[in-house]
């Protein structure tokens, strides 16, 4: 529940809701525990949206009326600064009823407000932010310049992430060029796609049926990925988003198989990932399906979820700025029109008593959260191992406990928890802690599988 974060941290927030009676989007400003103040409303058609979630969405038609911006500008200024860094941030809350409002590129359309815009997640559980080493899995589907896209993204990760290990997965058509341009040494490993006649793998389960995702799981072989970054077209049908991710060796003809949120969440959990980034290739000018898919993933698991529009940021400089904002928070951040990010504000900063005055503690025991938003169910040793152990099993188990905490425990301080749920999660967390190693040993690097 986004409202819990907004109220407990006293966030300056833009609240966008759907009035089903009039088919209007209602934009209101609110800070912390205050009452939302309606600023302006407009019809869905004025935003370029259809009135039915089953209708087609055309990205190029999505817009906001100039009068809406004129009304919002002074109202947003009156909200004041954020108590957590970056202090110029504006937080976006899209509660139910929602319709297709999450697919709107609010970050780009409201960029004239002059404040970086971040989307509030659906639960205050916050996985620990990676520090020091960061391992990234970059998946780039074949298109006209997949190798160029992979190089641009790899350059931004290398420039902004200290202690980076980057695993690159491209389709068979672009693998050779990608490997030649990126090399295969140091912090970058460009993995060779499996052979067309390769037998099914151990990960060929109902939960992970897609061959590309099974390839990733087989390749990392139990090692942790902190970030999974996928570049592939998105789809939006009947109000649901999906990835149109082709088979990496193009064994199938026709439309590529799709990846929906449940399969993505399973992969993210298995590798212990804290963050997911989705991006349409630069040749695509439609990220609406990916924004809907990212919104669904954010509803299912804690962590950072983002959509990066490469058509508006082909050199990925805004991605680099986003990485700096998360990994090295500063008092101010730049506006990122090409990036939609669902994240807990405490990823970027922590709340101190001097920052905000609230009645009582920031988080109640029923929510089982620490003051920094981390799960109180996970002992310190488990949290440290989930962050530092190269193997994925502790991070994967921690992500599973956090997801169950989202589903079973209250997302607001004024709701009571089910004691049985708390007891069950506590027992699982304690069992996990018994097997956490005191001194994590380094793993071997996965074999990239050949040279160009």
C-alpha positions as CSV (number, residue, x, y, z in Angstrom):
1,X,0.0,0.0,0.0
2,X,1.6,3.2,-1.2
3,X,-0.3,5.3,1.3
4,X,1.7,3.7,4.2
5,X,5.0,5.0,2.8
6,X,3.5,8.4,2.0
7,X,2.0,8.9,5.5
8,X,4.9,7.4,7.5
9,X,7.6,9.4,5.7
10,X,5.6,12.6,5.0
11,X,6.2,12.4,1.3
12,X,5.2,15.2,-1.2
13,X,2.9,13.2,-3.4
14,X,0.9,13.5,-6.6
15,X,-2.1,11.2,-6.4
16,X,-3.8,10.1,-9.7
17,X,-7.1,8.2,-9.5
18,X,-9.8,7.2,-12.0
19,X,-13.3,8.4,-11.5
20,X,-15.3,5.6,-13.2
21,X,-18.5,7.6,-13.1
22,X,-17.1,10.2,-15.5
23,X,-14.1,8.4,-17.1
24,X,-11.9,11.2,-15.8
25,X,-8.4,11.1,-14.3
26,X,-8.3,13.1,-11.0
27,X,-5.0,14.6,-10.0
28,X,-4.6,15.6,-6.4
29,X,-1.7,16.7,-4.3
30,X,-1.2,15.4,-0.8
31,X,1.6,15.4,1.8
32,X,2.0,12.7,4.4
33,X,-1.1,12.2,6.5
34,X,-2.9,15.2,5.0
35,X,-6.1,15.1,3.0
36,X,-5.7,15.0,-0.8
37,X,-6.5,18.2,-2.5
38,X,-8.0,17.9,-6.0
39,X,-6.1,20.1,-8.4
40,X,-7.4,19.2,-11.8
41,X,-9.2,16.5,-13.7
42,X,-9.3,15.6,-17.4
43,X,-11.0,12.9,-19.5
44,X,-9.1,9.7,-20.4
45,X,-9.4,10.8,-24.0
46,X,-7.6,14.0,-23.2
47,X,-4.7,11.8,-21.9
48,X,-4.8,9.8,-25.1
49,X,-6.2,6.7,-23.3
50,X,-9.2,4.6,-24.4
51,X,-12.1,4.4,-22.0
52,X,-11.8,0.6,-21.8
53,X,-8.9,-1.4,-20.6
54,X,-9.5,-3.9,-23.4
55,X,-8.9,-1.3,-26.1
56,X,-5.7,-0.6,-27.9
57,X,-3.2,2.0,-26.4
58,X,-1.1,4.0,-28.8
59,X,2.0,5.4,-27.1
60,X,2.3,8.3,-29.5
61,X,-1.1,9.6,-28.5
62,X,-0.5,9.7,-24.7
63,X,-0.3,13.3,-23.6
64,X,-1.4,15.8,-20.9
65,X,-3.3,19.0,-21.7
66,X,-1.3,22.2,-21.3
67,X,-4.0,23.5,-18.9
68,X,-3.3,20.5,-16.6
69,X,0.3,21.4,-16.4
70,X,-0.5,25.1,-15.7
71,X,-2.8,24.0,-12.8
72,X,-0.3,21.5,-11.4
73,X,2.8,23.6,-11.3
74,X,1.9,25.9,-8.4
75,X,0.1,23.1,-6.5
76,X,3.2,20.8,-6.7
77,X,5.4,23.7,-5.6
78,X,3.3,24.2,-2.5
79,X,4.0,20.6,-1.4
80,X,7.6,21.5,-0.4
81,X,10.6,19.4,-0.3
82,X,10.9,15.7,0.4
83,X,12.2,14.7,3.8
84,X,14.3,12.0,2.2
85,X,16.9,12.4,-0.5
86,X,16.6,13.5,-3.2
87,X,14.8,16.4,-1.6
88,X,13.4,17.7,-4.9
89,X,11.6,14.4,-5.6
90,X,7.9,14.2,-6.2
91,X,6.3,10.8,-5.5
92,X,3.5,9.4,-7.6
93,X,0.7,7.3,-6.1
94,X,-1.9,5.6,-8.3
95,X,-4.4,3.9,-6.1
96,X,-7.5,1.9,-7.1
97,X,-9.5,2.4,-9.2
98,X,-6.7,2.7,-11.8
99,X,-7.7,1.5,-15.2
100,X,-4.9,2.1,-17.6
101,X,-3.4,5.1,-15.7
102,X,-0.2,3.1,-14.9
103,X,0.7,2.8,-18.6
104,X,0.9,6.6,-19.0
105,X,4.5,7.9,-19.1
106,X,3.9,10.4,-16.3
107,X,7.6,11.0,-15.9
108,X,8.0,12.3,-19.4
109,X,4.7,14.2,-19.6
110,X,5.1,15.9,-16.3
111,X,8.8,16.7,-16.8
112,X,8.0,20.4,-17.2
113,X,7.2,20.4,-13.4
114,X,10.9,20.3,-12.9
115,X,11.0,17.6,-10.3
116,X,12.1,14.0,-10.6
117,X,9.1,11.7,-10.4
118,X,9.2,8.3,-8.7
119,X,6.3,5.8,-8.4
120,X,5.5,4.5,-4.9
121,X,5.5,0.7,-4.5
122,X,2.6,-1.3,-3.2
123,X,4.1,-2.4,0.1
124,X,6.6,-0.8,2.5
125,X,8.9,-3.9,2.6
126,X,12.3,-2.8,1.4
127,X,15.0,-5.3,0.4
128,X,18.5,-4.2,1.3
129,X,20.1,-2.0,-1.3
130,X,23.1,-3.6,-2.9
131,X,26.4,-2.0,-1.9
132,X,30.0,-2.6,-3.0
133,X,29.8,-5.4,-5.6
134,X,26.9,-5.4,-8.0
135,X,26.1,-8.3,-10.4
136,X,23.9,-7.5,-13.4
137,X,22.3,-9.8,-15.9
138,X,21.7,-7.9,-19.2
139,X,19.4,-9.6,-21.8
140,X,19.2,-7.9,-25.2
141,X,16.8,-9.4,-27.8
142,X,18.0,-9.3,-31.4
143,X,17.0,-6.3,-33.5
144,X,18.7,-4.0,-36.0
145,X,21.4,-2.9,-33.5
146,X,21.2,-5.2,-30.5
147,X,25.0,-5.1,-30.2
148,X,25.0,-1.3,-30.1
149,X,22.3,-1.3,-27.4
150,X,24.3,-3.8,-25.3
151,X,27.4,-1.7,-25.6
152,X,25.6,1.6,-24.6
153,X,24.0,-0.1,-21.6
154,X,27.3,-1.8,-20.6
155,X,29.1,1.5,-20.8
156,X,26.7,3.2,-18.4
157,X,26.8,0.3,-15.9
158,X,30.6,0.3,-16.0
159,X,30.8,4.1,-15.6
160,X,28.4,4.3,-12.6
161,X,28.7,1.0,-10.7
162,X,31.9,0.2,-8.8
163,X,32.6,-3.4,-8.3
164,X,30.5,-4.4,-11.3
165,X,30.1,-7.9,-12.8
166,X,28.0,-7.8,-16.0
167,X,26.6,-10.9,-17.6
168,X,25.4,-10.2,-21.2
169,X,22.9,-12.4,-23.0
170,X,22.1,-11.6,-26.6
171,X,20.4,-13.6,-29.3
172,X,22.3,-15.8,-31.7
173,X,22.3,-13.2,-34.5
174,X,24.0,-10.5,-32.5
175,X,26.1,-12.5,-30.1
176,X,29.3,-12.5,-32.2
177,X,29.3,-8.8,-32.8
178,X,28.4,-8.0,-29.1
179,X,31.3,-10.3,-27.9
180,X,33.7,-8.6,-30.2
181,X,32.8,-5.1,-29.2
182,X,32.5,-5.7,-25.5
183,X,35.3,-8.2,-25.1
184,X,35.2,-11.1,-22.6
185,X,37.4,-10.1,-19.8
186,X,37.4,-8.3,-16.5
187,X,33.9,-7.3,-15.4
188,X,32.0,-8.3,-18.6
189,X,31.0,-11.8,-19.6
190,X,29.2,-12.1,-23.0
191,X,27.6,-15.5,-22.9
192,X,27.2,-17.7,-26.0
193,X,23.6,-18.7,-26.8
194,X,22.8,-22.5,-26.5
195,X,22.9,-24.6,-29.6
196,X,19.7,-25.0,-31.5
197,X,19.6,-28.8,-30.8
198,X,20.5,-28.4,-27.1
199,X,18.3,-30.6,-24.8
200,X,15.9,-29.2,-22.3
201,X,17.5,-28.0,-19.1
202,X,16.9,-28.6,-15.4
203,X,15.1,-25.2,-15.3
204,X,12.5,-26.3,-17.8
205,X,9.7,-26.1,-15.3
206,X,6.1,-24.8,-15.6
207,X,7.2,-21.7,-13.7
208,X,10.0,-20.8,-16.1
209,X,9.0,-22.1,-19.5
210,X,10.7,-19.5,-21.6
211,X,14.0,-20.8,-23.2
212,X,15.8,-17.5,-22.8
213,X,15.1,-17.3,-19.1
214,X,16.1,-21.0,-18.6
215,X,19.4,-20.2,-20.4
216,X,20.1,-17.4,-17.9
217,X,19.3,-19.6,-15.0
218,X,21.6,-22.4,-16.3
219,X,24.4,-20.0,-17.1
220,X,24.6,-18.3,-13.7
221,X,24.3,-21.7,-12.1
222,X,23.2,-20.7,-8.7
223,X,25.1,-17.4,-8.6
224,X,23.4,-14.2,-7.5
225,X,22.2,-11.5,-9.9
226,X,21.3,-8.2,-8.1
227,X,19.8,-6.6,-11.2
228,X,18.0,-8.2,-14.2
229,X,17.8,-5.9,-17.2
230,X,15.8,-7.0,-20.2
231,X,15.6,-5.2,-23.6
232,X,12.8,-6.6,-25.6
233,X,9.5,-5.3,-27.1
234,X,6.4,-5.1,-24.9
235,X,2.8,-6.1,-25.5
236,X,-0.4,-4.7,-24.0
237,X,-3.5,-6.8,-24.5
238,X,-6.7,-6.7,-22.5
239,X,-5.1,-4.3,-20.0
240,X,-2.2,-6.7,-19.2
241,X,1.5,-6.2,-20.1
242,X,4.0,-8.8,-21.3
243,X,7.4,-9.1,-22.8
244,X,7.7,-10.3,-26.4
245,X,11.0,-12.1,-25.8
246,X,12.1,-14.3,-28.7
247,X,13.8,-17.7,-28.5
248,X,17.6,-16.8,-28.2
249,X,18.5,-19.2,-31.1
250,X,15.3,-18.5,-33.1
251,X,14.1,-22.1,-33.2
252,X,10.5,-20.9,-33.5
253,X,8.8,-19.1,-36.3
254,X,6.0,-16.6,-36.0
255,X,5.2,-14.5,-33.0
256,X,7.8,-14.7,-30.2
257,X,6.6,-16.3,-26.9
258,X,5.6,-13.9,-24.3
259,X,6.8,-13.5,-20.7
260,X,4.3,-12.4,-18.1
261,X,4.8,-11.1,-14.6
262,X,4.6,-14.5,-12.8
263,X,7.4,-16.0,-14.8
264,X,9.5,-12.9,-14.4
265,X,9.0,-12.9,-10.6
266,X,10.0,-16.5,-10.4
267,X,13.3,-15.8,-12.2
268,X,14.0,-12.7,-10.1
269,X,13.4,-14.8,-6.9
270,X,15.6,-17.6,-8.0
271,X,18.6,-15.3,-8.7
272,X,17.9,-13.2,-5.6
273,X,17.5,-10.0,-7.6
274,X,16.6,-6.7,-5.9
275,X,15.9,-4.8,-9.1
276,X,14.3,-5.3,-12.5
277,X,14.7,-3.0,-15.5
278,X,12.6,-3.4,-18.7
279,X,13.3,-1.5,-21.9
280,X,11.9,-1.6,-25.4
281,X,14.6,-1.6,-28.1
282,X,15.4,1.8,-29.5
283,X,13.5,1.0,-32.7
284,X,10.3,0.7,-30.7
285,X,8.4,3.8,-29.7
286,X,5.9,1.9,-27.4
287,X,6.7,1.2,-23.8
288,X,3.1,1.1,-22.6
289,X,3.0,-2.7,-22.3
290,X,6.3,-2.7,-20.3
291,X,5.0,-0.1,-17.9
292,X,1.9,-2.2,-17.2
293,X,4.1,-5.3,-16.8
294,X,6.5,-3.5,-14.4
295,X,3.5,-2.2,-12.4
296,X,2.3,-5.8,-12.0
297,X,5.8,-7.0,-11.0
298,X,5.9,-4.2,-8.4
299,X,2.6,-5.4,-7.0
300,X,3.9,-9.0,-6.6
301,X,7.4,-8.5,-5.1
302,X,9.3,-5.8,-3.2
303,X,12.3,-4.2,-4.7
304,X,13.1,-1.7,-7.5
305,X,11.3,-2.0,-10.8
306,X,11.9,0.3,-13.7
307,X,11.1,0.9,-17.4
308,X,13.7,2.7,-19.5
309,X,12.6,4.1,-22.8
310,X,15.6,3.7,-25.1
311,X,13.8,5.5,-27.9
312,X,14.0,8.7,-25.8
313,X,17.5,7.9,-24.3
314,X,19.5,5.8,-26.9
315,X,22.8,6.6,-25.3
316,X,21.3,5.5,-21.9
317,X,22.6,8.6,-20.1
318,X,19.4,8.8,-18.1
319,X,19.9,5.2,-17.0
320,X,23.4,6.2,-15.8
321,X,21.9,9.1,-13.8
322,X,19.3,6.7,-12.3
323,X,22.0,4.4,-11.2
324,X,23.9,7.2,-9.5
325,X,20.6,8.3,-7.7
326,X,20.1,4.8,-6.3
327,X,23.7,3.8,-5.6
328,X,25.0,7.2,-4.4
329,X,22.1,9.3,-3.2
330,X,22.5,13.1,-3.3
331,X,20.4,15.9,-2.0
332,X,19.1,16.7,-5.5
333,X,18.4,14.5,-8.5
334,X,17.9,15.3,-12.2
335,X,14.6,14.8,-14.0
336,X,14.5,11.5,-15.9
337,X,11.8,11.7,-18.6
338,X,12.8,8.3,-20.1
339,X,12.7,6.4,-16.8
340,X,9.7,5.1,-14.9
341,X,10.7,3.7,-11.5
342,X,8.7,2.0,-8.8
343,X,10.8,2.1,-5.7
344,X,10.7,2.5,-1.9
345,X,11.9,6.0,-0.9
346,X,14.2,4.3,1.7
347,X,16.2,2.8,-1.2
348,X,17.5,6.3,-1.7
349,X,17.8,7.6,1.9
350,X,16.8,6.8,5.5
351,X,14.5,8.6,7.8
352,X,15.8,10.2,10.9
353,X,13.9,11.7,13.8
354,X,15.0,15.2,12.6
355,X,13.6,14.6,9.1
356,X,9.9,14.0,10.0
357,X,7.7,14.1,13.1
358,X,5.2,11.2,13.4
359,X,3.2,9.9,16.3
360,X,4.9,6.8,17.7
361,X,7.5,4.7,15.8
362,X,7.9,4.7,12.1
363,X,6.9,1.1,11.7
364,X,4.8,-1.0,14.1
365,X,5.7,-4.5,15.2
366,X,2.6,-5.9,13.4
367,X,4.2,-4.8,10.1
368,X,7.4,-6.5,11.1
369,X,9.6,-3.7,9.5
370,X,12.7,-2.0,10.8
371,X,13.0,1.8,10.7
372,X,14.8,1.5,7.4
373,X,12.0,-0.4,5.9
374,X,13.8,-3.8,5.9
375,X,12.1,-6.9,7.1
376,X,12.5,-7.4,10.9
377,X,11.9,-11.1,10.3
378,X,15.4,-11.5,8.7
379,X,18.2,-11.6,11.2
380,X,21.2,-9.4,10.7
381,X,23.4,-12.3,9.5
382,X,20.8,-13.3,6.8
383,X,20.5,-9.7,5.6
384,X,24.3,-9.4,5.3
385,X,24.6,-12.8,3.5
386,X,21.8,-11.9,1.1
387,X,23.8,-8.8,0.2
388,X,27.3,-10.2,0.1
389,X,27.2,-14.0,-0.6
390,X,28.0,-14.6,-4.3
391,X,25.7,-17.6,-4.3
392,X,22.0,-16.8,-4.8
393,X,20.4,-19.2,-2.3
394,X,20.3,-16.8,0.7
395,X,19.2,-13.8,-1.4
396,X,16.6,-16.0,-3.1
397,X,15.2,-17.2,0.3
398,X,15.2,-13.6,1.6
399,X,13.3,-12.4,-1.4
400,X,10.7,-15.3,-0.9
401,X,10.2,-14.3,2.8
402,X,9.8,-10.7,1.8
403,X,7.2,-11.6,-0.8
404,X,5.3,-13.7,1.7
405,X,5.5,-10.8,4.1
406,X,3.9,-8.6,1.5
407,X,1.1,-11.1,1.0
408,X,0.4,-12.1,4.6
409,X,1.2,-9.1,6.8
410,X,-0.5,-5.7,6.9
411,X,0.9,-2.9,4.7
412,X,-0.3,-0.1,7.1
413,X,0.4,0.7,10.7
414,X,-3.2,0.7,11.7
415,X,-3.9,-2.9,10.8
416,X,-3.3,-6.0,13.0
417,X,-1.3,-8.9,11.7
418,X,-2.4,-12.5,11.8
419,X,-0.3,-14.1,14.6
420,X,-0.1,-17.4,12.8
421,X,1.4,-15.7,9.7
422,X,4.0,-13.9,11.8
423,X,4.9,-17.1,13.6
424,X,5.2,-19.1,10.4
425,X,7.4,-16.5,8.7
426,X,9.5,-16.2,11.8
427,X,10.1,-19.9,11.9
428,X,11.2,-20.0,8.2
429,X,13.5,-17.0,8.7
430,X,15.1,-18.6,11.8
431,X,15.6,-21.9,9.9
432,X,17.3,-20.0,7.1
433,X,19.6,-18.2,9.5
434,X,20.9,-21.5,10.9
435,X,22.4,-22.3,7.5
436,X,23.9,-18.9,6.6
437,X,27.7,-19.2,6.4
438,X,29.8,-17.0,8.6
439,X,32.5,-16.4,5.9
440,X,31.1,-16.5,2.4
441,X,33.5,-18.0,-0.1
442,X,33.9,-16.6,-3.6
443,X,32.4,-18.6,-6.5
444,X,34.0,-19.3,-9.8
445,X,32.8,-17.1,-12.7
446,X,30.3,-18.8,-15.1
447,X,31.9,-19.8,-18.3
448,X,30.7,-17.5,-21.1
449,X,30.6,-20.5,-23.4
450,X,33.0,-19.7,-26.2
451,X,34.6,-16.9,-28.1
452,X,33.5,-15.1,-31.3
